[in-house]
Amino acid sequence: MKDKVTAFIVEKEFGTVTGGQPEKKMGIKASNTAEVHFEDVKIPLENVLGGEGGGFKVAMNILNNGRFGMAAALAGTMRGVIHKAIEHATARTQFGKKLESFGAIQEKIARMAMKHYVTESMAYMISANMDQGSKEFQIEAAISKIYGSEAAWFCCDEAIQILGGMGYMRECGLERVMRDLRIFRIFEGTNDILRLFIALTGIQYAGSSMKELQKAMKNPVGNAGILFDFAGKRAKRAVGMSSGPSLTEHVHSSLATSADQTSKSIYEFGATVEDILMKHGKKIVDEQFVLNRLAESAIEIYAMVSVLSRASRSLTAGHSSAQHEALMCTTYCDEAFHKVKICLEETQSGRNLKIYSNLSQISQDVIQCGGLMQQHPLGF
């Protein structure tokens, strides 16, 4: 058990348990963060959680629940900053017109509203899966944590921009929100690590299918079905035909185009993962430039599925906001469809692979130098 983690509950009377002084943090100052020191602390067997060596699973379950909760909490934060931005945009007059009438401000508010809609939709979708008894929602929780934390930061930053100098003042309140929000991209697993987790977990599922194919290759006569299925999918892709899933029948008819875009994105994602696995094999774990773009594609696809589900429900139920939700859904899916296409292309194009190599070399040069290498033009 030396190489495994065990979780347990520590009570103060078990020995000398002391805490250090609270750290001085950038934000969330109402939450104390301090070092905890243990000396001669003995843990009774009944205080072990999940059995000896089962601590990692306990930790992952705690993190999954924390990540899921973030999307819900951040959706509320985003609602507040959007409201503050709208208040200012509708009251402030510049050049003889209200701020709300300018296209630049309209784009900011629209994108803030769409990002909020996606975040909230993800939170509802994951909670529905959990309520139905699903135990496997770690990828969805990671996606919602990444998307929600970055969307909330975007919304707060844009709200400050809309308010201009007023937004920069502490009295406005957005300054505190921004400082508090910064931690969400770090704790419960940094977004950088979670992107790798999403990509590698997805690849692991694909890898299982590839193993079945490899077994079939050893006995092609006895496994003709697997081989023909695989060959058929690749042949269809070669002539531009998709054999992927169709979501059209599961959504409201007015969202058929967005559902078709999502289906195509899912299919192309699977095909790209398959190609990457065949190219890199187990060494894919070292291709973080590629993995990040796979993760970004997965995040956007889950966002598309989430808003399709919610907007379809609103249209079917005849909610007063249904047409507005449908407009946000179709607009988001149209942009996300093209974003996924670009991300997937960037995993394999020679041009991008060269850029990744260049970026790696630039980083190594700067690190070896201990800082920026270039000389100041004025000789300072």
NULUMSE-420118 format. One line per field, with one value per residue (C-alpha): residue in three letters; residue number from 1; z, x, y. Coordinates in steps of 0.25 Angstrom, whole numbers, plus 5000, padded with zeros to 4 digits. Each point is the difference from the previous one (the first is absolute). Layout:
<mipas>
type [ala  ...] .
seq [NUM  ...] .
zz [Z  ...] .
xx [X  ...] .
yy [Y  ...] .
</mipas>
This chain:
<mipas>
type [met  lys  asp  lys  val  thr  ala  phe  ile  val  glu  lys  glu  phe  gly  thr  val  thr  gly  gly  gln  pro  glu  lys  lys  met  gly  ile  lys  ala  ser  asn  thr  ala  glu  val  his  phe  glu  asp  val  lys  ile  pro  leu  glu  asn  val  leu  gly  gly  glu  gly  gly  gly  phe  lys  val  ala  met  asn  ile  leu  asn  asn  gly  arg  phe  gly  met  ala  ala  ala  leu  ala  gly  thr  met  arg  gly  val  ile  his  lys  ala  ile  glu  his  ala  thr  ala  arg  thr  gln  phe  gly  lys  lys  leu  glu  ser  phe  gly  ala  ile  gln  glu  lys  ile  ala  arg  met  ala  met  lys  his  tyr  val  thr  glu  ser  met  ala  tyr  met  ile  ser  ala  asn  met  asp  gln  gly  ser  lys  glu  phe  gln  ile  glu  ala  ala  ile  ser  lys  ile  tyr  gly  ser  glu  ala  ala  trp  phe  cys  cys  asp  glu  ala  ile  gln  ile  leu  gly  gly  met  gly  tyr  met  arg  glu  cys  gly  leu  glu  arg  val  met  arg  asp  leu  arg  ile  phe  arg  ile  phe  glu  gly  thr  asn  asp  ile  leu  arg  leu  phe  ile  ala  leu  thr  gly  ile  gln  tyr  ala  gly  ser  ser  met  lys  glu  leu  gln  lys  ala  met  lys  asn  pro  val  gly  asn  ala  gly  ile  leu  phe  asp  phe  ala  gly  lys  arg  ala  lys  arg  ala  val  gly  met  ser  ser  gly  pro  ser  leu  thr  glu  his  val  his  ser  ser  leu  ala  thr  ser  ala  asp  gln  thr  ser  lys  ser  ile  tyr  glu  phe  gly  ala  thr  val  glu  asp  ile  leu  met  lys  his  gly  lys  lys  ile  val  asp  glu  gln  phe  val  leu  asn  arg  leu  ala  glu  ser  ala  ile  glu  ile  tyr  ala  met  val  ser  val  leu  ser  arg  ala  ser  arg  ser  leu  thr  ala  gly  his  ser  ser  ala  gln  his  glu  ala  leu  met  cys  thr  thr  tyr  cys  asp  glu  ala  phe  his  lys  val  lys  ile  cys  leu  glu  glu  thr  gln  ser  gly  arg  asn  leu  lys  ile  tyr  ser  asn  leu  ser  gln  ile  ser  gln  asp  val  ile  gln  cys  gly  gly  leu  met  gln  gln  his  pro  leu  gly  phe] .
seq [1  2  3  4  5  6  7  8  9  10  11  12  13  14  15  16  17  18  19  20  21  22  23  24  25  26  27  28  29  30  31  32  33  34  35  36  37  38  39  40  41  42  43  44  45  46  47  48  49  50  51  52  53  54  55  56  57  58  59  60  61  62  63  64  65  66  67  68  69  70  71  72  73  74  75  76  77  78  79  80  81  82  83  84  85  86  87  88  89  90  91  92  93  94  95  96  97  98  99  100  101  102  103  104  105  106  107  108  109  110  111  112  113  114  115  116  117  118  119  120  121  122  123  124  125  126  127  128  129  130  131  132  133  134  135  136  137  138  139  140  141  142  143  144  145  146  147  148  149  150  151  152  153  154  155  156  157  158  159  160  161  162  163  164  165  166  167  168  169  170  171  172  173  174  175  176  177  178  179  180  181  182  183  184  185  186  187  188  189  190  191  192  193  194  195  196  197  198  199  200  201  202  203  204  205  206  207  208  209  210  211  212  213  214  215  216  217  218  219  220  221  222  223  224  225  226  227  228  229  230  231  232  233  234  235  236  237  238  239  240  241  242  243  244  245  246  247  248  249  250  251  252  253  254  255  256  257  258  259  260  261  262  263  264  265  266  267  268  269  270  271  272  273  274  275  276  277  278  279  280  281  282  283  284  285  286  287  288  289  290  291  292  293  294  295  296  297  298  299  300  301  302  303  304  305  306  307  308  309  310  311  312  313  314  315  316  317  318  319  320  321  322  323  324  325  326  327  328  329  330  331  332  333  334  335  336  337  338  339  340  341  342  343  344  345  346  347  348  349  350  351  352  353  354  355  356  357  358  359  360  361  362  363  364  365  366  367  368  369  370  371  372  373  374  375  376  377  378  379  380] .
zz [5000  5000  4986  5003  5007  5012  5004  5015  5010  5010  5013  5009  5012  4991  5003  4998  4989  4997  4990  4994  4998  4989  4986  4994  4987  4988  5001  5008  5013  5007  4999  5008  4994  5010  5002  5009  5009  5005  5011  5006  4994  5000  4992  5005  4989  5001  4995  4986  4989  4988  5005  5000  4987  4995  5003  4986  4996  5012  4996  4986  5004  5009  4988  4991  5009  5002  4985  4997  5010  4994  4987  5008  5010  4988  4992  5012  5000  4985  5001  5010  4992  4987  5008  5004  4986  4994  5010  4996  4985  5001  5008  4994  4989  4990  4987  5002  5001  5010  5002  4997  4986  4996  4993  5008  5013  4994  4996  5014  5007  4990  5002  5015  5000  4991  5009  5012  4993  4997  5014  5006  4990  5003  5015  4998  4991  5009  5012  4992  4997  5015  5004  4991  5007  4991  5006  4988  4999  5002  4986  5000  5013  4996  4987  5008  5009  4989  4992  5012  5006  4987  4996  5013  4999  4986  5005  5011  4991  4990  5010  5006  4985  4998  5012  4997  5011  5009  4999  5005  5013  5012  5003  4988  5006  4987  5005  5011  4991  4991  5011  5006  4986  4997  5009  4993  4988  5010  5012  4999  4989  4991  4987  4993  5007  4998  4985  4999  5009  4990  4988  5005  5006  4987  4993  5010  4996  4985  5004  5005  4986  4993  5009  4995  4986  5002  5005  4988  4991  5006  4996  4988  4996  5013  5003  4986  5006  5008  4988  4990  5010  5001  4986  4996  5009  4995  4985  5003  5006  4988  4991  5009  5006  5015  5007  5013  5010  4996  5011  4991  5004  5015  4999  4996  4985  5000  5005  4990  4993  5014  5003  4987  5002  5014  4994  4990  5011  5008  4988  4996  5014  5001  4986  5004  5013  4993  4990  5011  5008  4987  4998  5015  5007  5015  4997  4999  5015  4996  4989  5009  4988  4993  5013  5003  4987  5002  5013  4995  4989  5011  5008  4988  4996  5015  5000  4987  5005  5013  4993  4990  5011  5008  4988  4994  5014  5000  4986  5003  5013  4993  5010  4998  4998  4991  4987  5007  5005  4986  4994  5011  4997  4985  5000  5010  4993  4987  5006  5008  4987  4993  5012  5002  4986  5001  5013  4994  4987  5009  5006  4988  4990  4996  5002  5014  5004  4995  5009  5012  4998  4999  5013  5007  4995  5004  5014  5002  4995  5010  5011  4997  5000  5013  4994  4987  4990  4991  5002  5002  4987  5008  5007  5014] .
xx [5000  5012  4997  4985  4993  4990  4990  4996  4994  5009  4995  5007  5001  5008  5013  5006  4992  5003  4997  5008  4996  4990  5007  4998  4993  4996  4985  4990  5005  4988  5006  5012  5012  5010  5011  4996  5011  4999  5009  4999  4986  4995  4988  4990  4996  4985  5004  5005  4991  4998  5010  5015  5006  4986  5003  5002  4986  4995  5007  4995  4986  5001  5007  4989  4989  5008  5001  4986  4996  5009  4992  4987  5007  5007  4987  4994  5013  4999  4985  5004  5011  4992  4989  5010  5005  4986  4996  5012  4998  4985  5003  5013  4999  5012  5001  4985  4996  4998  5012  4990  4998  5015  5004  5013  4991  4989  5011  5005  4987  4995  5013  4999  4985  5004  5011  4991  4989  5011  5005  4986  4996  5012  4997  4986  5004  5010  4991  4989  5010  5004  4985  4997  5011  5012  5013  5009  5000  5014  5003  4987  5004  5014  4994  4990  5011  5009  4989  4993  5013  5005  4986  4998  5014  4996  4986  5007  5011  4990  4991  5011  5003  4986  5000  5013  5007  4988  5003  5014  4996  4998  4987  4994  5002  5005  5015  4997  4992  5012  5010  4991  4998  5015  5001  4989  5010  5010  4993  4993  5010  5006  4993  5013  5001  4985  5001  5011  4991  4988  5008  5007  4988  4993  5012  4999  4986  5004  5013  4991  4993  5013  5005  4988  5004  5014  4995  4991  5012  5007  4988  4993  4992  4993  4998  4996  4988  5010  5009  4989  4994  5013  5003  4986  5001  5014  4995  4988  5009  5009  4989  4994  4988  4998  4996  4999  4988  4988  4994  4990  4989  5002  4999  4989  4998  5005  5013  5003  5011  5007  4998  5006  5012  5002  4999  5010  5010  4998  5003  5012  5005  5000  5007  5011  5002  5001  5010  5009  5000  5005  5011  5005  4995  5004  5009  4988  5001  5012  4993  4994  4998  4991  4993  4996  4993  4993  4995  4996  4992  4993  4996  4994  4992  4995  4996  4992  4993  4996  4994  4993  4994  4995  4995  4993  4993  4996  4994  4992  4995  4996  5008  4999  5015  5001  5002  5011  5007  4999  5007  5011  5001  5001  5010  5009  4999  5004  5012  5004  4999  5010  5009  5000  5003  5012  5005  4999  5008  5011  5003  5005  5004  5014  5000  4995  5009  5012  4994  4999  5015  5003  4993  5007  5014  4996  4996  5013  5009  4993  5001  5015  5003  4992  4992  4997  5012  4998  5008  4993  5000  5005  5011  4994] .
yy [5000  5009  5005  5003  5011  4998  5010  5002  5009  5007  5005  5010  4991  4989  5008  5013  5007  5015  5010  5011  5014  5003  5003  5014  4997  5007  4997  4991  5007  4995  4986  4997  4993  4995  4989  4989  4993  4986  4994  4986  4999  4985  4997  4989  4990  5004  5014  4995  5004  4991  4989  5000  5004  5006  5014  5004  4996  5008  5012  4999  4999  5012  5008  4995  5006  5013  5002  4997  5011  5010  5001  5002  5011  5007  5001  5008  5009  5002  5004  5011  5006  5000  5007  5011  5001  5002  5010  5009  4997  5005  5012  5005  5010  5002  5008  5003  4985  4989  4991  4988  5005  4998  4987  4998  5001  4991  4989  5000  4999  4989  4992  5001  4996  4988  4995  5001  4992  4989  5000  4999  4989  4992  5001  4995  4989  4994  5001  4993  4989  4999  5000  4988  4992  5002  4997  5004  5015  5004  5004  5009  5006  5003  5007  5008  5005  5004  5007  5006  5006  5006  5005  5007  5006  5005  5006  5007  5006  5004  5006  5009  5004  5004  5008  5007  5007  4998  4985  5002  5007  4991  5006  4994  4986  4993  5001  4991  4990  5000  4997  4989  4994  4998  4988  4992  4997  4994  4992  4987  4997  5011  5002  4996  4986  4998  5002  4989  4991  5002  4997  4988  4994  5002  4993  4989  4996  5001  4992  4988  5000  5000  4988  4992  5003  4996  4987  4998  5003  4987  4992  5007  4988  4999  5014  5005  5008  5009  5002  5003  5010  5007  5000  5005  5012  5004  4998  5009  5010  5000  5004  5010  4991  5000  4988  5007  5002  5008  5010  5006  4990  5004  5015  5010  5001  5015  4995  4990  5007  5002  4985  4996  5009  4994  4985  5004  5005  4988  4991  5008  5000  4985  4999  5009  4993  4987  5006  5006  4987  4993  5010  5002  4987  5001  5012  5009  5003  5009  5007  5011  5010  4990  4996  5014  5002  4986  5005  5013  4993  4991  5012  5007  4987  4998  5015  4998  4987  5008  5012  4991  4992  5012  5009  4988  4998  5015  4999  4987  5006  5013  5009  5015  5000  4989  5008  5008  4987  4994  5012  4998  4985  5001  5012  4993  4986  5007  5007  4987  4991  5008  5001  4985  4998  5010  4993  4986  5005  5006  4986  4995  5011  5001  5015  4999  4989  5009  5011  4991  4997  5014  5004  4988  5006  5014  4996  4991  5012  5010  4990  4997  5015  5002  5011  5007  4999  5011  5013  5013  5009  5012  4992  5001] .
</mipas>
